Amino acid sequence: MLTLLLLSSLDAHAQGVNGKSDFWNNVRFGGGLGLGFGNNTFNLAVSPTALYEASNSFATGVGLNLNYSKFGDDKLLAYGASFINLYSPAPWIQFSGEYEQWRVNLTQNFSGTELKDDYWYPALFMGVGYRQGNVTVGLRFDVLYDDSRSLYADPLMPFFRVYF
């Protein structure tokens, strides 16, 4: 058993040295960037993502999320990680499952009194989109949506995805 384990680790190392591994050729990078300004408001959202294309039909990946918002005297800082799986039964359609886990730090001011609320918030999106090459446009729905705690205004959201 030990010999088999040693031989398989040498084989895996040899593949990396000889350049036969296709792992990095199947990795795609993308994500989202949002910036908003308004009357005494500001919002910044950054979400880089790395995706591994296991086949022409299936991909899986991870991402990081950051969102900062300021509305008057109220502030929101949310950060976390996300996991995504994509399935394309045909080249033009893409189904997605995305799990996001957020740490939310919310500060609100009511009549000079500052209230703080820190909590974890999960989101689980199921989506479908039209795919053309590396670009997908579609809709996703948060099945765990809680209107009193969610970062999002609505459980149904459009998306625009690009991976390079």
C-alpha positions in Angstrom: 0.0 0.0 0.0 2.9 2.4 0.9 4.6 1.6 -2.4 1.5 2.3 -4.4 1.0 5.6 -2.6 4.7 6.6 -3.2 4.5 5.7 -6.9 1.2 7.6 -7.4 2.7 10.7 -5.7 5.8 10.5 -7.9 3.6 10.2 -11.0 1.6 13.3 -9.9 4.8 15.2 -9.4 6.2 14.1 -12.7 3.1 15.4 -14.5 3.5 18.8 -13.0 7.2 18.9 -13.9 6.6 17.8 -17.5 3.8 20.3 -18.0 1.2 17.6 -18.7 -1.3 18.9 -16.1 -4.2 20.8 -17.7 -5.5 22.2 -14.4 -4.5 25.9 -15.0 -5.6 25.7 -18.6 -9.2 25.0 -17.3 -9.2 27.8 -14.7 -11.2 30.9 -15.6 -11.3 34.2 -13.7 -14.2 36.7 -13.4 -16.3 38.4 -10.9 -18.3 41.5 -10.2 -17.6 45.1 -9.5 -20.2 47.7 -8.5 -20.0 51.4 -7.7 -23.0 53.6 -6.9 -23.4 57.2 -5.9 -26.5 59.2 -5.0 -27.9 61.9 -2.7 -25.8 61.3 0.5 -25.3 57.6 -0.5 -22.3 55.5 -1.6 -22.0 51.8 -2.5 -19.0 49.7 -3.4 -19.2 46.0 -4.2 -16.3 43.7 -5.3 -16.5 40.0 -5.9 -13.6 38.2 -7.6 -14.2 34.6 -8.6 -12.1 31.7 -9.9 -13.8 28.9 -11.8 -12.6 25.4 -12.8 -14.1 24.0 -16.0 -14.2 20.3 -15.3 -15.8 19.6 -18.7 -17.6 21.5 -21.5 -20.8 21.1 -19.4 -19.8 21.5 -15.8 -17.7 24.1 -13.9 -17.2 24.8 -10.2 -15.6 27.7 -8.3 -15.0 29.9 -5.3 -15.2 33.7 -4.8 -14.7 36.4 -2.2 -17.3 39.1 -1.6 -17.1 42.6 -0.2 -19.8 45.2 0.0 -19.6 48.6 1.6 -22.6 51.0 1.7 -23.3 54.4 3.4 -26.7 55.9 3.4 -26.7 59.2 5.4 -25.4 58.2 8.8 -26.1 54.5 8.3 -23.3 52.1 7.3 -23.1 48.6 6.1 -19.9 46.5 5.7 -20.5 42.9 4.5 -17.8 40.4 3.5 -17.6 36.7 2.9 -17.1 33.8 0.5 -19.1 32.2 -2.2 -19.2 28.8 -4.0 -20.7 28.3 -7.5 -21.5 25.4 -9.7 -22.5 25.8 -13.3 -24.1 23.2 -15.6 -24.7 23.7 -19.4 -26.7 20.9 -20.9 -26.4 22.8 -24.3 -23.9 25.5 -25.3 -26.5 28.3 -25.1 -28.1 27.6 -21.7 -26.5 27.6 -18.2 -28.0 26.5 -14.9 -26.3 27.7 -11.7 -26.3 27.1 -8.0 -24.5 29.7 -5.9 -24.0 29.7 -2.1 -22.9 32.9 -0.4 -22.0 33.3 3.2 -21.9 36.9 4.4 -20.6 38.5 7.6 -22.7 41.7 8.0 -21.8 44.7 10.2 -24.7 47.2 10.2 -24.6 50.5 12.0 -27.8 52.6 12.1 -28.5 56.0 13.7 -31.9 56.7 15.1 -32.3 60.2 16.7 -28.7 60.4 17.7 -28.6 56.8 19.1 -26.2 54.4 17.3 -27.5 50.8 16.9 -25.1 48.1 15.7 -26.1 44.7 14.4 -23.5 42.1 13.4 -24.7 38.7 12.0 -24.0 36.0 9.5 -26.3 35.8 6.5 -26.5 32.9 4.0 -27.9 33.1 0.5 -28.5 30.2 -1.9 -29.2 31.2 -5.5 -30.7 28.9 -8.2 -30.3 30.5 -11.6 -30.7 30.0 -15.4 -29.1 32.0 -18.1 -28.5 32.4 -21.8 -24.9 31.7 -22.6 -22.8 33.0 -25.5 -19.1 31.9 -25.2 -17.7 33.2 -21.9 -20.7 35.5 -21.3 -24.0 34.5 -19.5 -27.0 36.7 -18.9 -29.9 35.5 -16.8 -32.0 35.4 -13.6 -31.3 33.9 -10.2 -33.5 33.3 -7.2 -32.4 33.2 -3.5 -34.3 30.3 -1.9 -33.1 31.3 1.6 -34.3 35.0 1.2 -35.2 36.8 4.4 -36.4 40.3 3.7 -35.4 41.6 7.2 -31.8 40.4 7.0 -30.8 40.0 3.4 -28.3 42.3 1.7 -30.5 42.2 -1.4 -33.7 44.1 -2.0 -35.5 41.1 -3.7 -35.0 37.4 -3.9 -35.2 37.5 -7.8 -32.2 39.1 -9.4 -30.7 39.5 -12.9 -27.1 38.6 -13.4 -24.4 39.2 -16.0 -21.4 36.8 -15.9 -18.1 36.9 -17.7 -15.2 34.5 -17.3 -11.8 34.8 -19.0 
